[in-house]
Each structure stands twice: as structure tokens, then as C-alpha cells.
Amino acid sequence: MSDIDLPLPQRTELNAPYWDSLAQCQLSFQRCRRCGHAWLPARTECPSCLEADWHWQPASGHAKLVSWVVFHIAYHEAFKNRLPYNVAIVELAEGPRLISNVVGLAEPGDLTIDQALKLRIEREGDFALPRFEPA
């Protein structure tokens, strides 16, 4: 691990329930009470119907791989000791997509489109982060 601090997310009043649920080993997302659309990251209104009536819902932890890239060059000093690593777009079984990493692989690029994944929460500093591993 590098002595350089990792760039970590900013906690806000809006996204606090997301970070709190991860700290409790649960991934949550927002769902619109009007149209049923589900999304991440946190926002004040539904991206589908623009309604501001939504709630937080726990995710099952099941997901599939939509896309990924494997980095062989560190574009931030804090990541140089992690090379190579993947950055993936993961679709939760409930519909929302998020950017994450797929861990627990022999090689960071041992991935396939629509690969079944399961949630694995890992700590980075004061944050619990959602990562995924092959199901």
C-alpha cells in the first residue's frame, strides 16, 4: 500500500444513508415511490420521473458485470502499488448500476460480460466500500 492517501468519497447529508448501510455490511440504493425506478448514486429526485418522493432500499447483493477496464498505469500516485486493477460497471439485480471493482480474481482481467457477481464490502480508511467478487 502507498503512503499517499487514497482519494475517498465525500459524505453528505444526501448520501449518508448509503455510507451508513455499507458500514453495517449492507448495500442500499434509492427507489422512487411514484414510478418504481431504482438508482445510484444518491440524488434528490428520481432520474426517470423527477419525483422527489423516494426511499432507501437494501440490495440483495447479487449483481452482474456490465463493463470493465483494467488499469496498468496509475493515474493517481495512491494506486501505483495496486497495479494492475480493474474498474467495473456493475448492475445490481434490482437494477441500479454502480462503478466498483471486481476482486478475488487470479488476474484483474479474468472477467466476462454478464458474469454473475456477489457483494463484498471492504474497508478503505474510514469508509466501507462496495466491491464485488465472482458468484
Number of C-alpha atoms within 10 A of each C-alpha: 10 11 7 11 11 14 10 11 9 9 13 11 6 11 17 13 18 22 21 16 17 19 17 10 16 19 25 22 23 26 22 21 14 13 14 13 17 22 22 17 13 17 13 13 15 22 14 12 12 12 14 14 13 19 12 17 15 14 18 14 18 16 25 21 21 15 16 20 14 16 17 12 13 14 9 10 13 15 19 17 11 14 13 15 21 20 18 20 17 27 20 23 16 18 15 18 20 17 15 16 22 26 17 13 11 7 12 19 16 12 18 12 10 13 15 18 22 18 21 20 20 15 12 11 10 8 17 20 21 21 22 25 17 18 11
